Amino acid sequence: MAQVKVDRSLLQGMTKRERQAFVRDMARQERERRARQRRQRRIAAWSAAGAVVVLAVAGGITAGVVSASDAAAAEAAKKAEAAADAARGPANMLTDGLLLKSAGDGATVAPVTTGALEGGATPGKSASEAATTGVLDVQLYIDPTSADAATFWSTSGAALQSGLTGGSLSLELHPIAQTGSADALAAVAAFGCFAALQPDAALAAWNAMLQVGIDGAATGATLTSGDLTGVMTTAGATDDVVDCVDGDTYAQWADAASTRATTSIPYATDPTAASSGVTVVAAGSVYTGSLDDAAALSSFLTDALTAAG
């Protein structure tokens, strides 16, 4: 029971019953006052707790929104990176071609190392040294699945490689899908894998691809994607190259590079596009002779070197 102190002067003149009733009433008022105080304290406590909860929930929502936003940004960045990787060309083919030079010993070939062409970027050009060193720069734009390619390589491939190892010329190999066929695109992408991951074996892979057409000339058989396993075996492909080929790593680049070549060849002095399975450029001049005439090609190369000097 609430204890109430009562001023005795207030009780003067009251009967005993009246004094008892007065004291009880004062006690009741005191209890009610204290009850009101307790309720007010509880309400204040609830309000404070509610504010904490609201802030916590709001904070959680904000954190959740920020977290979701960060996750979305990270996912978008990841997709953009994957797209850039897929469009990037092979290392050592910054010009869309692999440049080969003599190693200087008269017997071996040295691939020239470069970075990779970023997706959407314009390929550069290798500098011609014909006028300064007498080494003729030759660019070959060849569709490995073309019967013309097989004819040309069976006629002049050995002579070109002899000039390459001997140091009289450099070869820049540009495999293209001139017709846009799936087999040709697969071959171009496969060559990109060799250029990027095993450049010392790239010329062997090039020879192996064209040899399929040479061997099949009698029946009209040319290189298909199904022949690439044999090509890799012949060229001694590493596991990394095999994985690269099997994964179609350079499929987008193969398509883009082929489109560029069939639109315009930057090495040609006069506007030229790769409109057939074989296009030969030497120091800016484009070969127009027969693909099965080794003497005509040799004469063309000599004239190109003379003109460059």
Rosetta blueprint (number, residue, H / E / L):
1 M L
2 A L
3 Q L
4 V L
5 K L
6 V L
7 D L
8 R H
9 S H
10 L H
11 L L
12 Q L
13 G L
14 M L
15 T L
16 K H
17 R H
18 E H
19 R H
20 Q H
21 A H
22 F H
23 V H
24 R H
25 D H
26 M H
27 A H
28 R H
29 Q H
30 E H
31 R H
32 E H
33 R H
34 R H
35 A H
36 R H
37 Q H
38 R H
39 R H
40 Q H
41 R H
42 R H
43 I H
44 A H
45 A H
46 W H
47 S H
48 A H
49 A H
50 G H
51 A H
52 V H
53 V H
54 V H
55 L H
56 A H
57 V H
58 A H
59 G H
60 G H
61 I H
62 T H
63 A H
64 G H
65 V H
66 V H
67 S H
68 A H
69 S H
70 D H
71 A H
72 A H
73 A H
74 A H
75 E H
76 A H
77 A H
78 K H
79 K H
80 A H
81 E H
82 A H
83 A H
84 A H
85 D H
86 A H
87 A H
88 R L
89 G L
90 P L
91 A E
92 N L
93 M L
94 L L
95 T L
96 D L
97 G L
98 L E
99 L E
100 L E
101 K E
102 S E
103 A L
104 G L
105 D L
106 G L
107 A L
108 T L
109 V E
110 A E
111 P E
112 V L
113 T L
114 T L
115 G L
116 A E
117 L L
118 E L
119 G L
120 G L
121 A L
122 T L
123 P L
124 G L
125 K L
126 S L
127 A L
128 S L
129 E L
130 A H
131 A H
132 T H
133 T H
134 G L
135 V L
136 L E
137 D E
138 V E
139 Q E
140 L E
141 Y E
142 I E
143 D L
144 P L
145 T L
146 S L
147 A H
148 D H
149 A H
150 A H
151 T H
152 F H
153 W H
154 S H
155 T H
156 S H
157 G H
158 A H
159 A H
160 L H
161 Q H
162 S H
163 G H
164 L H
165 T H
166 G H
167 G L
168 S L
169 L E
170 S E
171 L E
172 E E
173 L E
174 H E
175 P E
176 I L
177 A L
178 Q L
179 T L
180 G L
181 S L
182 A H
183 D H
184 A H
185 L H
186 A H
187 A H
188 V H
189 A H
190 A H
191 F H
192 G H
193 C H
194 F H
195 A H
196 A H
197 L H
198 Q L
199 P H
200 D H
201 A H
202 A H
203 L H
204 A H
205 A H
206 W H
207 N H
208 A H
209 M H
210 L H
211 Q H
212 V H
213 G H
214 I H
215 D H
216 G L
217 A L
218 A L
219 T L
220 G L
221 A L
222 T L
223 L L
224 T L
225 S H
226 G H
227 D H
228 L H
229 T H
230 G H
231 V H
232 M H
233 T H
234 T H
235 A H
236 G L
237 A L
238 T L
239 D H
240 D H
241 V H
242 V H
243 D H
244 C H
245 V H
246 D H
247 G L
248 D L
249 T L
250 Y L
251 A H
252 Q H
253 W H
254 A H
255 D H
256 A H
257 A H
258 S H
259 T H
260 R H
261 A H
262 T H
263 T H
264 S L
265 I L
266 P L
267 Y L
268 A L
269 T L
270 D L
271 P L
272 T L
273 A L
274 A L
275 S L
276 S L
277 G L
278 V E
279 T E
280 V E
281 V E
282 A E
283 A L
284 G L
285 S E
286 V E
287 Y L
288 T L
289 G L
290 S L
291 L L
292 D L
293 D L
294 A H
295 A H
296 A H
297 L H
298 S H
299 S H
300 F H
301 L H
302 T H
303 D H
304 A H
305 L H
306 T H
307 A H
308 A H
309 G L
